[in-house]
Structure formats: C-alpha cells, structure tokens
Amino acid sequence: MARDTRPTATPRGVLRRILIGAVILLGFGLSALVTGASIGLSTGLLAGLVGLLFAVIPLGVVVPAFAWVDRFESEPRINLVFAFAWGSVVATALALILNTGSMLVLENLGRTDSLPMTAVVVAPVVEELAKGFGVFLLLRFQRREFDGVVDGLVYAGMTAAGFAFAENILYLGRAFAESGPVALAGTFVMRGLVSPFAHPLFTCCTGIGLGYAARTRSTAVRILAPLLGCACAVVLHAAWNLSSLVGIDGFLTLYLTLQLPIFCAFVGLAVWARRQEGRMITTELQGYAQAGWFTPGEVTMLGSMPARRRAQAWARATGGPRALSAMHRFQDCASELALLRLRVASGHGHADDPARERALLGDVMRARAGIFGPSTLDAPGPHSSAG
C-alpha cells in the first residue's frame, strides 16, 4: 500500500489528536452504556443474550453483501469498524433517547396515537439522520477514502447494519422475554429473514447522495444531493414502518408491491455502481499505461473483477502465497492510484497528492516485482501527473 507522505505531526497536532480521540472514545462509551442499559432493562440478561445470538445471524448475509460491493478498492477496516460501531452504538443510543422522548411528549399532549405517530413520523427522521450523520463524518474526516457512490453505499450499508444489529437484539430479546420461543421465531423470520436489508436499503439513499456529492464540483449539488438522499431514506423508512402497522395482509401487499421492487432496484444499482467503478479504474489508468507504468493487459485486468480473480489464481499457482499477496497489493495500489486521479479531477485534491501518487507508483512497481521479479522495477514512467 502507499507510504504515508504526510508531514510529521507537531506536538500541538499530536495533542489535538489525543483530545479528539478521547472525545470519540467517551462518546462511544456513553452511547454504549445507554444502548446496553436500554436493552438490558427491556429484555433482561438471558433474553438479551438470546436476542444477541439471533441478531448475529443476519450479519452473515448483510456484511458480505456490502463487502462484495467493495471489492475493487476495499475501504480501510478502521473506517468500516467505525461505521458499524456508529450504527450499533451511537445512532442506536440517539434513536432510543429521541424516540422515547418524543413518545412521552406526545402522550403528555394527550395524543392517544403516540406509538404509530412515533413509528411513522418521528422514528424515520431521527434514525436516518442519526445513521446518516455517521456516514457524513467519514466523508468529512476520511475524504481520501470516500471517492464516490460505491463508497457511500458501503459506508451507509455498514452503518445501517450496525443499527439493525442493535435493534434486532432489542426486539428479539423482548419477544423471547414476553412470549417465549414462538414469538422469538416469528420476530426472527420477519426481521432476520424477510427484511435483513431494510435498514441498509434506507440509509444507502443517504450514502448515494453523499457519494455523488464527493465527486461533483458544484457546491449546490454537494448540498442538495445528500439532502435529497436523506429525504428518500426517511420516506422509505416511514413507508416500511407504516406497513408494519396495517396488519399482515396490508404488510404483504406493501412488501410485494413496494418494498421488494425497491430492493431489487437497489441490487441493480449496486451492481451498476460496481461496474462503473471498474470502468473508471480502466479509464484513469490509461494515461499511466501510455507512459509505460502499466501494460494494456494489466489495465484491462484491473477494471474487471473476474479478470482480477483469474490473475490472483495465476499468481497463487505460479508463485505461491507470496506472489498472491503481491498481486493483491498490485491491484489495491493501482485502484487507489486511479481513484486519486479521479479525486483530483473532481476538484477534491490535496497539496500532497503528487507525493502520494509517486509513493503509489513505487508500491505498484514493488508489488509487480514480487509477482514477476525485480527487473520490472526499472519500468519507465513520469514522476507525477497528479495535482
């Protein structure tokens, strides 16, 4: 991967990072206490553990699905962990506090429909803003790792997966505590089998808006795209919550006529976005190929996931684990190089991008040497083209 080309941090900068880190840890810690205490009070210890056990199961489908979307240029694990933790801890705590508070206010105002009002009107706004803000933080503070729609889908999906995980613990545990295994099974079918992608689907609207904003030069679009995406997330969330209040027949009707087609459309969008990212990588690496950094065959391979897998299999067969690791590094660094060029072209470049580009090109050469041999280190090429 690329070497760190940033200047050495000053003592003041180190202190600032320590303070920011302490604030983040404190915020996550307090949120975890709120979430854990709320779940524990609602379910009890045994039922909460049962809910936790069953809530893990849908993650085995949801997380790999977003990992599949993220195959061309995998996001840093620390960012994915942050997204999941934000959804499961911080966003959940905010939702518990604000949703409960809103219900109490409505009840004090004499509203007899406080539960459906909260579910359909309040909760979608609160929860989508809470989840979406975590994705926005990644765009704001990890801009180098947020390059477009695919990244928006991945970060939003991981954040929502964390939120759904915590929410599932609560609902599954409560069902088991109140009505036993039969209620647990019914709740698991509805939340874990029928709708494991519900929350990710909603929040992905916000992620798409933020991802589109990450690539545009227009200030108006940078503002409007995330707002429109968040509005779509709220509407879809409200429609989903409404369907759960109209009885089983109404739910099935809305599920088949609205939710299922929307889910299929999002699957198609994810496939399209991933293919577009592959085409973008091919396009952005053409200039490097013309300068001699890549062969035409390498550029073609880097823009196609099936071709990448074939290249990995060839590297493993011819050079063993070491060559396979070098092939992974070669593909990752080349993808990062292409996204760096795209970021500069979209007006989001940084002053140290030329140095970062040179570091990535060096990493590409060393990775190629690990696959084919050290003679490839002498490949020609420009010193820099970013900036």
C-alpha positions as CSV (number, residue, x, y, z in Angstrom):
1,M,0.0,0.0,0.0
2,A,1.0,3.7,-0.2
3,R,3.6,5.0,2.1
4,D,2.5,7.9,4.4
5,T,3.6,11.1,2.8
6,R,2.1,13.5,5.3
7,P,4.5,15.7,7.3
8,T,5.5,14.7,10.8
9,A,2.9,15.8,13.3
10,T,3.8,18.7,15.6
11,P,3.4,18.4,19.4
12,R,0.3,20.5,19.2
13,G,-1.1,18.3,16.4
14,V,-0.4,15.2,18.5
15,L,-2.2,16.8,21.5
16,R,-5.1,17.7,19.3
17,R,-5.4,14.1,18.0
18,I,-5.2,12.7,21.5
19,L,-8.0,15.1,22.7
20,I,-10.2,14.2,19.6
21,G,-9.5,10.5,20.3
22,A,-10.5,10.9,23.9
23,V,-13.7,12.7,23.0
24,I,-14.6,10.0,20.4
25,L,-14.0,7.2,23.0
26,L,-16.0,9.0,25.6
27,G,-18.9,9.5,23.2
28,F,-18.9,5.9,22.1
29,G,-18.6,4.7,25.7
30,L,-21.5,6.8,26.9
31,S,-23.6,5.7,23.9
32,A,-22.7,2.0,24.6
33,L,-23.9,2.5,28.2
34,V,-27.2,4.0,27.1
35,T,-27.8,1.3,24.5
36,G,-26.8,-1.6,26.7
37,A,-28.8,-0.3,29.7
38,S,-31.9,0.2,27.5
39,I,-31.7,-3.3,26.0
40,G,-31.0,-4.9,29.4
41,L,-34.0,-3.1,31.0
42,S,-36.3,-4.2,28.2
43,T,-35.2,-7.8,27.9
44,G,-33.3,-8.9,30.9
45,L,-30.0,-10.7,30.8
46,L,-31.0,-14.1,29.5
47,A,-33.4,-12.8,26.8
48,G,-30.9,-10.2,25.8
49,L,-28.2,-12.9,25.2
50,V,-30.7,-14.9,23.2
51,G,-31.5,-11.8,21.2
52,L,-27.8,-11.2,20.6
53,L,-27.3,-14.7,19.4
54,F,-30.1,-14.5,16.8
55,A,-29.2,-10.9,15.8
56,V,-25.7,-12.0,14.7
57,I,-27.2,-14.4,12.0
58,P,-28.4,-11.7,9.6
59,L,-25.0,-10.1,9.7
60,G,-23.7,-13.2,7.9
61,V,-25.6,-12.1,4.9
62,V,-25.6,-8.3,5.1
63,V,-21.9,-7.7,5.8
64,P,-20.6,-10.0,3.0
65,A,-23.1,-8.4,0.6
66,F,-21.5,-4.9,1.1
67,A,-18.0,-6.5,1.1
68,W,-18.9,-7.7,-2.4
69,V,-19.8,-4.2,-3.5
70,D,-16.5,-3.0,-2.1
71,R,-14.2,-5.4,-4.0
72,F,-12.4,-3.0,-6.4
73,E,-10.9,-0.7,-3.8
74,S,-11.6,-2.1,-0.3
75,E,-12.2,0.6,2.3
76,P,-9.8,0.6,5.4
77,R,-11.0,-1.7,8.1
78,I,-10.9,1.0,10.7
79,N,-13.4,3.0,8.7
80,L,-15.7,0.0,8.3
81,V,-15.4,-0.7,12.0
82,F,-16.2,2.9,12.8
83,A,-19.3,2.8,10.5
84,F,-20.6,-0.4,12.1
85,A,-19.9,0.9,15.6
86,W,-21.5,4.2,14.9
87,G,-24.7,2.5,13.8
88,S,-24.8,-0.1,16.6
89,V,-23.9,2.2,19.4
90,V,-24.1,6.0,18.8
91,A,-27.0,6.1,16.3
92,T,-28.9,3.5,18.3
93,A,-28.5,5.5,21.6
94,L,-29.6,8.7,19.9
95,A,-32.7,6.9,18.5
96,L,-33.6,5.4,21.8
97,I,-33.4,8.7,23.6
98,L,-35.2,10.8,21.0
99,N,-37.8,8.3,20.0
100,T,-38.7,7.6,23.6
101,G,-38.7,11.3,24.4
102,S,-40.9,12.1,21.5
103,M,-43.4,9.4,22.6
104,L,-43.5,10.8,26.1
105,V,-44.1,14.3,24.8
106,L,-47.0,13.1,22.5
107,E,-48.5,11.2,25.4
108,N,-48.3,14.3,27.7
109,L,-50.0,16.3,24.9
110,G,-52.9,13.9,25.2
111,R,-52.3,12.0,21.9
112,T,-53.7,8.5,22.0
113,D,-51.8,7.6,18.8
114,S,-48.3,8.3,20.2
115,L,-46.9,4.9,19.2
116,P,-47.9,5.0,15.5
117,M,-47.0,8.7,15.3
118,T,-43.6,8.0,16.6
119,A,-43.1,4.9,14.4
120,V,-44.2,6.6,11.1
121,V,-43.3,10.3,11.6
122,V,-40.6,10.6,14.3
123,A,-38.5,7.5,14.1
124,P,-37.7,7.6,10.4
125,V,-36.4,11.2,10.7
126,V,-34.5,10.6,13.9
127,E,-33.0,7.3,12.9
128,E,-32.0,8.2,9.3
129,L,-30.4,11.5,10.5
130,A,-28.5,9.6,13.2
131,K,-27.2,6.9,10.8
132,G,-26.5,9.4,8.0
133,F,-24.5,11.6,10.2
134,G,-22.0,8.8,10.8
135,V,-21.6,8.4,7.0
136,F,-21.2,12.2,6.7
137,L,-18.4,12.1,9.4
138,L,-16.5,9.6,7.3
139,L,-16.8,11.9,4.2
140,R,-15.7,14.9,6.2
141,F,-12.7,13.4,8.0
142,Q,-11.7,10.4,5.8
143,R,-12.1,12.2,2.5
144,R,-9.2,10.3,0.8
145,E,-11.2,7.1,1.4
146,F,-14.6,8.4,0.2
147,D,-14.5,8.5,-3.6
148,G,-18.0,8.2,-4.8
149,V,-21.3,6.3,-4.9
150,V,-19.8,2.8,-4.2
151,D,-18.0,4.1,-1.0
152,G,-21.3,5.8,0.0
153,L,-23.2,2.6,-0.4
154,V,-20.6,0.6,1.6
155,Y,-20.3,3.0,4.5
156,A,-24.0,3.6,4.7
157,G,-24.7,-0.1,4.5
158,M,-22.2,-0.9,7.3
159,T,-23.7,1.8,9.5
160,A,-27.2,0.6,9.0
161,A,-26.1,-3.0,9.5
162,G,-24.8,-2.0,12.9
163,F,-28.0,-0.1,13.7
164,A,-30.2,-3.1,12.7
165,F,-28.0,-5.4,14.7
166,A,-28.6,-3.5,17.9
167,E,-32.3,-3.0,17.1
168,N,-32.6,-6.8,16.5
169,I,-31.1,-7.6,19.9
170,L,-33.8,-5.4,21.5
171,Y,-36.8,-6.7,19.5
172,L,-35.7,-10.4,19.5
173,G,-34.8,-10.3,23.2
174,R,-38.1,-8.6,24.1
175,A,-40.1,-11.1,22.1
176,F,-38.4,-14.0,23.8
177,A,-38.8,-12.4,27.3
178,E,-42.5,-11.6,26.8
179,S,-43.8,-14.6,24.8
180,G,-41.2,-17.2,24.6
181,P,-39.6,-19.2,21.7
182,V,-42.6,-19.0,19.3
183,A,-42.6,-15.2,19.4
184,L,-38.8,-15.2,19.0
185,A,-39.1,-17.4,15.9
186,G,-41.8,-15.1,14.4
187,T,-39.8,-12.0,15.1
188,F,-36.6,-13.6,13.7
189,V,-38.4,-14.6,10.5
190,M,-39.7,-11.0,9.9
191,R,-36.5,-9.2,10.9
192,G,-33.8,-11.6,10.1
193,L,-35.1,-13.4,7.0
194,V,-37.8,-11.3,5.4
195,S,-36.1,-7.9,5.9
196,P,-32.4,-8.1,6.8
197,F,-31.6,-5.4,4.3
198,A,-34.4,-2.9,5.3
199,H,-32.2,-0.5,7.3
200,P,-29.3,-0.7,4.9
201,L,-31.6,0.0,2.0
202,F,-32.9,3.1,3.7
203,T,-29.6,4.5,4.7
204,C,-28.0,3.7,1.3
205,C,-30.1,6.5,-0.1
206,T,-28.2,8.9,2.1
207,G,-24.9,7.2,1.2
208,I,-25.7,7.6,-2.5
209,G,-26.3,11.3,-2.0
210,L,-23.0,11.8,-0.1
211,G,-21.2,9.7,-2.6
212,Y,-22.5,11.8,-5.5
213,A,-21.5,14.9,-3.6
214,A,-18.0,13.6,-3.2
215,R,-17.4,13.6,-7.0
216,T,-19.0,16.8,-8.1
217,R,-17.5,20.3,-8.3
218,S,-20.9,22.0,-7.9
219,T,-21.5,23.5,-4.5
220,A,-25.2,23.3,-4.9
221,V,-25.1,19.6,-5.8
222,R,-22.8,18.9,-2.8
223,I,-25.5,20.3,-0.6
224,L,-28.7,19.1,-2.4
225,A,-27.6,15.5,-3.2
226,P,-27.1,14.4,0.5
227,L,-30.3,16.2,1.5
228,L,-32.3,14.5,-1.3
229,G,-30.8,11.2,-0.4
230,C,-31.6,11.6,3.3
231,A,-35.2,12.6,2.4
232,C,-35.6,9.4,0.3
233,A,-34.2,7.4,3.2
234,V,-36.8,8.9,5.5
235,V,-39.7,8.3,3.1
236,L,-38.8,4.7,2.5
237,H,-38.3,4.1,6.3
238,A,-41.7,5.7,7.0
239,A,-43.4,3.5,4.4
240,W,-41.8,0.4,5.9
241,N,-42.9,1.3,9.4
242,L,-46.4,2.1,8.2
243,S,-46.6,-1.3,6.5
244,S,-45.9,-3.0,9.9
245,L,-49.0,-1.2,11.4
246,V,-51.6,-2.2,8.8
247,G,-51.9,-5.9,9.6
248,I,-50.4,-8.9,7.9
249,D,-52.4,-8.6,4.7
250,G,-51.5,-4.9,4.3
251,F,-47.9,-5.7,5.1
252,L,-47.7,-8.5,2.5
253,T,-49.3,-6.2,-0.1
254,L,-46.9,-3.3,0.5
255,Y,-44.0,-5.7,0.7
256,L,-44.6,-7.3,-2.6
257,T,-45.7,-4.2,-4.5
258,L,-43.3,-1.6,-3.0
259,Q,-40.5,-2.9,-0.8
260,L,-39.5,-5.9,-2.9
261,P,-39.3,-3.9,-6.2
262,I,-37.3,-1.2,-4.4
263,F,-34.9,-3.8,-3.0
264,C,-34.4,-5.3,-6.5
265,A,-33.8,-1.8,-7.9
266,F,-31.1,-1.2,-5.2
267,V,-29.4,-4.5,-6.0
268,G,-29.3,-3.5,-9.7
269,L,-27.9,-0.1,-8.7
270,A,-25.2,-1.7,-6.6
271,V,-24.2,-4.0,-9.5
272,W,-24.2,-1.0,-11.9
273,A,-22.2,1.2,-9.5
274,R,-19.5,-1.5,-9.1
275,R,-19.2,-2.0,-12.8
276,Q,-18.9,1.8,-13.2
277,E,-16.1,1.8,-10.7
278,G,-14.3,-0.8,-12.8
279,R,-14.7,1.2,-15.9
280,M,-13.5,4.3,-14.1
281,I,-10.4,2.5,-13.0
282,T,-9.7,1.4,-16.6
283,T,-10.2,4.9,-17.9
284,E,-8.0,6.6,-15.2
285,L,-5.1,4.1,-15.7
286,Q,-5.0,4.6,-19.5
287,G,-2.7,7.6,-19.1
288,Y,-0.3,5.6,-16.9
289,A,-0.3,2.8,-19.5
290,Q,0.6,5.2,-22.2
291,A,3.5,6.4,-20.1
292,G,4.7,2.8,-19.5
293,W,3.6,2.2,-16.0
294,F,1.1,-0.5,-16.9
295,T,0.7,-2.8,-19.8
296,P,-2.6,-2.7,-21.7
297,G,-3.4,-6.2,-20.4
298,E,-2.9,-5.1,-16.8
299,V,-5.3,-2.1,-17.3
300,T,-7.9,-4.5,-18.7
301,M,-7.4,-6.9,-15.8
302,L,-7.6,-4.1,-13.2
303,G,-11.0,-3.0,-14.4
304,S,-12.7,-6.4,-14.2
305,M,-13.4,-8.4,-11.1
306,P,-13.4,-11.8,-13.0
307,A,-10.1,-10.9,-14.6
308,R,-8.7,-9.9,-11.2
309,R,-9.7,-13.3,-9.7
310,R,-8.1,-15.1,-12.6
311,A,-4.9,-13.1,-12.1
312,Q,-4.9,-13.9,-8.4
313,A,-5.4,-17.6,-9.2
314,W,-2.5,-17.5,-11.7
315,A,-0.2,-15.7,-9.1
316,R,-1.0,-18.4,-6.5
317,A,-0.4,-21.2,-8.9
318,T,2.9,-19.8,-10.2
319,G,4.4,-18.1,-7.2
320,G,2.5,-19.4,-4.1
321,P,1.2,-17.3,-1.3
322,R,3.9,-14.6,-1.6
323,A,3.1,-13.9,-5.3
324,L,-0.6,-13.9,-4.4
325,S,-0.1,-11.3,-1.7
326,A,1.9,-9.2,-4.2
327,M,-0.9,-9.5,-6.7
328,H,-3.4,-8.2,-4.1
329,R,-1.0,-5.3,-3.3
330,F,-0.6,-4.6,-7.1
331,Q,-4.4,-4.5,-7.6
332,D,-5.1,-2.4,-4.5
333,C,-2.4,0.2,-5.2
334,A,-3.4,0.5,-8.8
335,S,-7.1,1.0,-7.8
336,E,-6.0,3.6,-5.2
337,L,-4.0,5.4,-7.9
338,A,-6.9,5.6,-10.2
339,L,-9.2,7.0,-7.5
340,L,-6.5,9.5,-6.6
341,R,-6.6,10.8,-10.2
342,L,-10.4,10.9,-10.1
343,R,-10.4,12.8,-6.8
344,V,-8.0,15.4,-8.3
345,A,-10.2,15.7,-11.5
346,S,-13.3,16.3,-9.4
347,G,-11.7,19.2,-7.5
348,H,-11.1,17.4,-4.2
349,G,-7.3,17.1,-4.5
350,H,-4.7,17.9,-1.8
351,A,-1.4,19.6,-1.9
352,D,0.5,16.3,-1.2
353,D,-1.3,14.4,-4.0
354,P,1.8,14.4,-6.3
355,A,3.9,12.9,-3.5
356,R,1.2,10.3,-2.7
357,E,1.0,9.4,-6.4
358,R,4.8,8.8,-6.6
359,A,4.5,6.6,-3.5
360,L,1.7,4.6,-5.0
361,L,3.6,4.2,-8.3
362,G,6.6,2.9,-6.3
363,D,4.3,0.5,-4.5
364,V,3.0,-0.7,-7.8
365,M,6.5,-1.4,-9.1
366,R,7.5,-3.2,-5.9
367,A,4.3,-5.3,-6.0
368,R,4.9,-6.2,-9.6
369,A,8.4,-7.2,-8.7
370,G,7.0,-9.5,-6.1
371,I,5.0,-11.2,-8.8
372,F,7.3,-11.3,-11.8
373,G,10.8,-10.5,-10.5
374,P,12.9,-7.4,-9.6
375,S,13.7,-6.5,-13.3
376,T,10.3,-4.8,-13.5
377,L,11.4,-2.1,-11.0
378,D,13.0,-0.4,-13.9
379,A,9.8,0.3,-15.8
380,P,9.6,3.8,-17.3
381,G,7.1,6.4,-16.3
382,P,6.5,10.0,-15.3
383,H,7.5,11.3,-11.9
384,S,4.0,12.6,-11.2
385,S,0.8,13.5,-13.0
386,A,-1.5,14.4,-10.1
387,G,-2.1,17.9,-8.9
